[in-house]
Amino acid sequence: MDIKLKKRPWYIRHKRKLIGAVAAALLIIINIYLILEPRTKFVDKEDVTIAEAKLDDFCEYLDVEGIVHPILNIKVNSLEAGYISQIKAPEGTMLKEGDTILVIDNPELVRSIETERLAWEKQQMNHRLQRYQMEQKSLTLQQQVFQAEYDIARLSKSHNLDKEEARMGIKSRAQLEVSEEEYRHNLQKSRLTLAALKHDSAINAIQSSLLDNELRSEHKRYKQTEQRLDNLIIRSPVNGQLSHISATQGQRISSGESVAQINILDDFKVQAHISEYYVERIAVGLPASVTYQEKEYSMRISRVVPEVKERTFTVELTFTGEKPDNIRVGKNYRVEIELDKPEKKLIVPRGKFYQQTGGYYIYKLNAAGNIAMRTEIVTGRQNPEHLEIIKGLEAGDNVIISDYSLFGDAEQIRFK
């Protein structure tokens, strides 16, 4: 006798299909959740740096490296050509004005000066001879003038005597007329002779003066030539430190060639190189500062060299007040150059995130502080410490400012 089997429930009979359908439904639900739910990254809160967006004073400034230089460098040039025979002061020597640095040997110049000396001595002898001749001529002219004046006086007396004899009847009227004619002729002749002599005397005096002037000029020329010997000794024109000698013993140098440099150490300047991006915003007079050993020292830009080399240009800064005690040439300082005046702005610290996001987004924490959402922002000006936030954040918002490389493209960060 056959036994009738009990029919199994439908879910038993179709369990494989049911399991497959449930698995497919779960997969679809998970995919829908992943599509609708923001991409999430779980991190430890201790692994990130969180900062607060604040409304505070903001000033755009540059943080650059500055190197201390002497306030002034003096180039020392040779006035004469020749060979370096001696180096009296080594590099680094503290010099006073007039101290000897180098000695030059120039035999040709020495011979030239000796020739000039002999020519000067010969000129002196010629001058003395010419002076003697002119003095003799002056005496002769004086004698001739005296004789001419005597002749005029004698003619006048003789004429007066003839007139007296004619009045007394000793001489006839015809004789008197002849006498007067001779008198006038001789008188005119004597006067012309006297005038010529005085003219010659004046010329003689002028020639004598010119001769003296010529002698003085020759003497001055000789002295100037003689002073060239002193130019063979190169001396320090100022008080300072001999920083560099560009010649060696035995080297031939030309006239006007730079042979040394002297640093003026009465004051200092700081030289810095700035990116060409700021070339139109940097100007003489901009304030700056140096912080050293927790003390700030005020500075200002004193010179701008607008020429761009290797995408940077150079500025020089000077201290406006007190200087660091241990300042010296070659020392490095971090210099902050202010580009504008402080203003109240919404700012966040400039962390590593800025290099990765370019300032286009930031992760902002929720009120509970357990989730940080990716938030688009608009940044403005910046300095080495802070970013100006124009849009996307409010004062009091907490944000992640540390490295974003571990976050990938996550929409939200959840803290474990």
C-alpha distance (Angstrom), angle and dihedral (degrees) to the residues before:
residue distance angle dihedral
M1 . . .
D2 3.77 . .
I3 3.83 121.2 .
K4 3.82 115.8 -138.1
L5 3.81 112.1 -126.9
K6 3.82 119.6 -134.0
K7 3.85 113.2 -115.7
R8 3.89 114.0 -114.4
P9 3.87 119.1 -123.0
W10 3.80 116.8 -95.9
Y11 3.78 95.2 -114.6
I12 3.79 89.0 57.3
R13 3.72 92.7 48.5
H14 3.86 92.2 48.1
K15 3.80 100.0 32.9
R16 3.80 94.2 121.3
K17 3.75 91.3 54.0
L18 3.78 91.0 45.5
I19 3.83 91.9 50.4
G20 3.80 90.2 49.6
A21 3.81 92.5 48.3
V22 3.82 92.4 48.7
A23 3.81 91.3 48.8
A24 3.80 91.0 49.8
A25 3.81 90.9 48.1
L26 3.81 91.3 49.8
L27 3.79 90.3 49.6
I28 3.80 90.9 50.9
I29 3.82 91.3 47.9
I30 3.81 91.4 49.2
N31 3.80 91.6 49.6
I32 3.80 91.6 48.2
Y33 3.82 89.6 49.3
L34 3.78 92.1 49.8
I35 3.80 90.5 49.6
L36 3.79 95.4 47.5
E37 3.80 97.9 35.0
P38 3.90 116.2 75.7
R39 3.79 116.9 -106.5
T40 3.80 105.2 -94.1
K41 3.79 132.6 -155.8
F42 3.81 121.1 -166.7
V43 3.81 116.1 -146.1
D44 3.77 138.9 161.3
K45 3.78 111.8 -100.3
E46 3.79 89.6 -135.9
D47 3.80 90.0 62.8
V48 3.80 95.1 63.9
T49 3.80 134.8 61.5
I50 3.79 116.6 -127.6
A51 3.79 124.3 -163.4
E52 3.79 136.1 176.3
A53 3.80 125.9 -117.4
K54 3.81 106.4 -125.0
L55 3.78 138.2 -173.2
D56 3.80 100.3 -128.2
D57 3.81 144.5 135.1
F58 3.78 109.9 -62.6
C59 3.79 127.3 -171.2
E60 3.77 124.7 176.6
Y61 3.79 109.3 -131.4
L62 3.77 141.0 156.2
D63 3.78 124.4 -120.7
V64 3.81 107.9 -152.6
E65 3.77 137.6 159.7
G66 3.79 115.2 -106.2
I67 3.80 128.6 -165.8
V68 3.81 122.0 -151.7
H69 3.81 116.2 -118.9
P70 3.82 132.4 175.0
I71 3.80 112.8 -88.4
L72 3.82 88.7 -117.8
N73 3.81 137.9 14.2
I74 3.80 117.6 -153.8
K75 3.79 118.8 -155.4
V76 3.81 113.6 -147.1
N77 3.82 113.8 -150.1
S78 3.78 130.7 -168.2
L79 3.81 114.8 -114.5
E80 3.81 92.3 -162.5
A81 3.78 135.6 41.4
G82 3.78 121.8 -122.2
Y83 3.78 145.3 97.1
I84 3.81 124.7 -53.0
S85 3.80 103.5 -113.8
Q86 3.83 99.6 170.6
I87 3.81 138.7 14.9
K88 3.79 105.7 -153.9
A89 3.84 100.2 177.0
P90 3.83 123.5 42.6
E91 3.80 121.7 -145.5
G92 3.80 113.5 -76.6
T93 3.81 94.2 33.6
M94 3.81 116.5 141.6
L95 3.79 105.2 -127.2
K96 3.77 135.1 -162.6
E97 3.78 123.1 -149.3
G98 3.81 108.7 -78.0
D99 3.82 97.2 21.8
T100 3.82 114.1 140.7
I101 3.81 116.9 -109.1
L102 3.82 104.5 167.6
V103 3.79 139.0 2.9
I104 3.82 120.5 -145.4
D105 3.81 126.6 -155.3
N106 3.85 116.6 -147.2
P107 3.85 112.9 164.2
E108 3.80 91.8 178.8
L109 3.77 91.5 58.0
V110 3.81 91.1 48.3
R111 3.82 90.6 52.6
S112 3.79 91.1 46.6
I113 3.78 91.4 52.5
E114 3.81 91.2 48.2
T115 3.81 88.8 52.7
E116 3.80 89.7 50.1
R117 3.82 89.8 50.4
L118 3.81 92.3 53.1
A119 3.81 90.4 47.1
W120 3.79 89.7 51.0
E121 3.78 92.5 51.4
K122 3.82 89.9 49.6
Q123 3.78 89.8 48.9
Q124 3.80 89.8 53.0
M125 3.81 91.3 53.4
N126 3.82 91.6 48.7
H127 3.75 89.7 49.3
R128 3.79 92.9 52.3
L129 3.81 90.5 49.7
Q130 3.80 93.0 48.6
R131 3.79 90.1 45.4
Y132 3.82 90.4 53.6
Q133 3.81 91.5 48.6
M134 3.78 92.1 49.4
E135 3.80 91.8 48.5
Q136 3.81 88.8 52.3
K137 3.77 90.6 49.7
S138 3.79 90.2 47.9
L139 3.82 90.7 54.1
T140 3.82 91.4 48.7
L141 3.79 91.1 50.2
Q142 3.77 90.7 49.3
Q143 3.79 90.5 52.8
Q144 3.80 91.5 48.8
V145 3.80 91.3 49.1
F146 3.78 90.1 50.4
Q147 3.83 90.4 50.0
A148 3.82 92.3 48.4
E149 3.79 91.4 50.3
Y150 3.83 89.3 48.3
D151 3.82 91.5 50.8
I152 3.81 91.1 51.3
A153 3.78 91.1 51.5
R154 3.81 92.1 46.9
L155 3.82 92.1 50.1
S156 3.78 90.8 50.2
K157 3.81 91.7 52.3
S158 3.81 92.7 46.1
H159 3.82 91.3 50.7
N160 3.77 92.0 50.0
L161 3.82 89.0 51.2
D162 3.82 91.3 51.6
K163 3.81 90.9 51.7
E164 3.79 90.7 50.4
E165 3.85 92.2 50.0
A166 3.82 90.1 48.2
R167 3.80 89.9 51.7
M168 3.80 90.0 50.5
G169 3.83 90.6 48.0
I170 3.76 95.4 -114.0
K171 3.80 90.4 118.8
S172 3.75 127.2 36.9
R173 3.76 124.3 -121.5
A174 3.80 90.6 -107.3
Q175 3.79 90.8 54.9
L176 3.84 89.8 49.7
E177 3.80 91.5 52.5
V178 3.80 91.2 51.1
S179 3.79 89.4 47.6
E180 3.84 92.3 50.4
E181 3.81 91.6 48.8
E182 3.80 91.1 51.7
Y183 3.80 89.9 45.2
R184 3.80 93.6 53.2
H185 3.79 91.8 46.1
N186 3.79 95.1 48.6
L187 3.81 91.7 42.5
Q188 3.82 92.3 53.3
K189 3.78 90.3 45.7
S190 3.80 92.3 50.9
R191 3.80 92.1 47.0
L192 3.82 91.7 51.6
T193 3.77 89.7 48.5
L194 3.82 90.5 50.5
A195 3.83 92.0 48.8
A196 3.82 91.1 49.5
L197 3.77 90.6 49.4
K198 3.81 92.2 50.4
H199 3.82 89.4 48.1
D200 3.81 90.4 51.3
S201 3.81 89.3 48.9
A202 3.81 90.8 52.8
I203 3.81 91.3 48.9
N204 3.77 89.7 48.6
A205 3.81 90.7 52.5
I206 3.82 91.5 49.3
Q207 3.78 91.5 48.7
S208 3.78 89.3 49.9
S209 3.82 90.9 52.0
L210 3.81 91.6 47.7
L211 3.77 90.1 49.7
D212 3.81 90.3 52.8
N213 3.79 91.3 48.3
E214 3.78 91.3 49.1
L215 3.78 90.4 50.9
R216 3.82 91.9 49.8
S217 3.82 90.2 48.7
E218 3.77 91.5 50.5
H219 3.79 90.2 48.6
K220 3.81 91.3 50.5
R221 3.81 90.8 49.1
Y222 3.77 90.8 50.4
K223 3.82 92.2 48.9
Q224 3.80 90.8 50.4
T225 3.77 90.0 51.5
E226 3.78 90.5 46.7
Q227 3.81 90.3 51.6
R228 3.81 88.9 61.3
L229 3.78 86.0 76.4
D230 3.80 87.4 65.4
N231 3.82 88.9 54.1
L232 3.80 88.6 65.6
I233 3.81 85.9 73.3
I234 3.82 109.3 71.0
R235 3.80 109.6 -151.1
S236 3.78 133.9 -175.5
P237 3.82 110.9 -94.9
V238 3.84 93.1 -158.6
N239 3.78 144.0 17.3
G240 3.80 110.4 -87.3
Q241 3.78 148.6 95.2
L242 3.79 121.5 -59.8
S243 3.79 99.2 -128.2
H244 3.78 101.1 171.4
I245 3.82 142.3 12.4
S246 3.79 114.3 -162.7
A247 3.81 96.9 -169.3
T248 3.78 134.8 68.4
Q249 3.79 131.3 -148.6
G250 3.80 111.2 -80.0
Q251 3.81 93.6 19.3
R252 3.80 118.0 133.6
I253 3.77 114.4 -127.6
S254 3.80 132.2 -170.7
S255 3.77 129.4 -128.8
G256 3.81 109.7 -85.2
E257 3.81 93.9 18.9
S258 3.82 117.7 143.0
V259 3.81 109.3 -116.0
A260 3.81 105.1 165.6
Q261 3.79 145.9 10.4
I262 3.80 127.8 -140.1
N263 3.80 123.6 -160.4
I264 3.80 118.3 -144.2
L265 3.80 104.7 -139.8
D266 3.81 98.7 -176.0
D267 3.81 87.5 102.3
F268 3.80 140.3 0.2
K269 3.78 140.4 -133.5
V270 3.79 131.1 -159.4
Q271 3.79 119.3 -132.6
A272 3.81 120.7 -156.1
H273 3.82 136.3 177.1
I274 3.82 117.5 -135.3
S275 3.80 131.4 -168.7
E276 3.79 114.9 -95.9
Y277 3.84 86.9 -121.2
Y278 3.83 88.2 80.2
V279 3.82 98.6 42.9
E280 3.83 92.9 110.3
R281 3.82 94.2 46.1
I282 3.80 99.0 50.5
A283 3.80 116.5 86.4
V284 3.79 138.9 160.4
G285 3.79 111.1 -83.2
L286 3.82 99.4 33.9
P287 3.82 110.3 141.6
A288 3.78 121.2 -116.9
S289 3.78 138.8 167.0
V290 3.78 144.0 -154.4
T291 3.80 122.1 -146.8
Y292 3.78 113.2 -154.3
Q293 3.80 126.0 167.6
E294 3.82 89.9 -7.8
K295 3.80 92.3 -55.8
E296 3.80 124.8 111.1
Y297 3.81 121.7 -137.9
S298 3.81 119.5 -163.5
M299 3.79 121.5 -128.8
R300 3.79 140.6 168.8
I301 3.80 135.0 -153.5
S302 3.80 106.6 -101.4
R303 3.80 100.5 174.7
V304 3.79 137.7 18.1
V305 3.80 122.2 -160.5
P306 3.83 101.7 -160.7
E307 3.80 94.8 -168.7
V308 3.81 108.2 114.8
K309 3.80 118.0 -140.4
E310 3.81 122.7 175.3
R311 3.83 88.7 -7.3
T312 3.81 93.7 -58.2
F313 3.79 136.4 91.6
T314 3.80 130.9 -155.6
V315 3.80 131.7 -114.4
E316 3.80 130.7 -177.0
L317 3.80 122.4 -145.4
T318 3.80 130.7 -167.0
F319 3.80 130.9 -162.2
T320 3.80 115.0 -105.2
G321 3.77 94.8 -160.9
E322 3.77 137.8 -9.5
K323 3.81 119.1 11.1
P324 3.83 129.4 -149.4
D325 3.80 111.1 -84.8
N326 3.80 96.4 -125.6
I327 3.80 97.8 43.6
R328 3.79 113.5 146.3
V329 3.77 139.7 159.8
G330 3.81 112.8 -75.5
K331 3.80 96.5 21.7
N332 3.84 116.7 135.2
Y333 3.81 125.7 -133.3
R334 3.79 133.6 178.3
V335 3.80 105.3 -119.5
E336 3.82 123.9 -159.9
I337 3.82 112.8 -155.4
E338 3.81 115.0 -164.3
L339 3.81 114.0 -137.8
D340 3.83 96.6 -175.4
K341 3.81 142.8 -1.0
P342 3.87 121.9 -78.9
E343 3.83 115.6 -89.5
K344 3.83 134.7 178.6
K345 3.81 106.0 -98.4
L346 3.81 138.8 155.7
I347 3.79 104.6 -103.5
V348 3.80 141.3 172.4
P349 3.80 127.8 -165.4
R350 3.78 113.6 -90.3
G351 3.80 102.8 -115.7
K352 3.78 134.2 168.1
F353 3.81 91.1 -81.9
Y354 3.83 90.7 76.4
Q355 3.80 93.7 64.9
Q356 3.84 89.9 53.4
T357 3.80 101.0 40.5
G358 3.80 99.9 32.6
G359 3.81 86.6 -134.3
Y360 3.84 93.8 -68.4
Y361 3.83 97.7 116.3
I362 3.78 142.5 8.1
Y363 3.82 136.7 -171.9
K364 3.82 109.8 -107.8
L365 3.83 121.2 -164.1
N366 3.78 122.0 -129.3
A367 3.78 123.2 -122.6
A368 3.82 91.9 -90.9
G369 3.78 91.2 51.8
N370 3.81 94.6 -133.5
I371 3.82 99.0 101.7
A372 3.81 131.2 46.3
M373 3.81 117.3 -161.3
R374 3.79 124.7 -155.5
T375 3.82 104.9 -109.7
E376 3.78 128.3 -172.7
I377 3.82 114.3 -127.4
V378 3.79 138.7 -179.6
T379 3.81 115.8 -137.7
G380 3.80 128.3 -160.4
R381 3.74 129.7 -177.1
Q382 3.77 122.9 -3.4
N383 3.76 143.3 -166.5
P384 3.79 130.5 -168.8
E385 3.83 91.3 -83.4
H386 3.82 108.6 32.6
L387 3.80 144.6 30.5
E388 3.79 124.1 -143.7
I389 3.83 110.6 -127.6
I390 3.80 113.1 -149.7
K391 3.82 99.4 171.6
G392 3.81 139.4 5.9
L393 3.81 102.6 44.0
E394 3.77 139.4 62.8
A395 3.78 131.9 -151.6
G396 3.82 109.8 -80.2
D397 3.82 96.3 29.6
N398 3.78 114.4 135.4
V399 3.80 116.1 -139.2
I400 3.79 139.4 178.0
I401 3.81 110.6 -111.5
S402 3.80 101.1 170.3
D403 3.81 129.2 95.0
Y404 3.84 114.9 -44.2
S405 3.81 96.9 -167.5
L406 3.84 91.9 104.2
F407 3.81 93.9 51.8
G408 3.79 97.5 66.4
D409 3.83 110.0 -175.6
A410 3.84 94.6 -29.3
E411 3.79 115.8 153.2
Q412 3.77 92.8 -155.3
I413 3.77 138.3 19.9
R414 3.79 119.3 -142.6
F415 3.77 119.7 -164.0
K416 3.79 117.1 -133.7
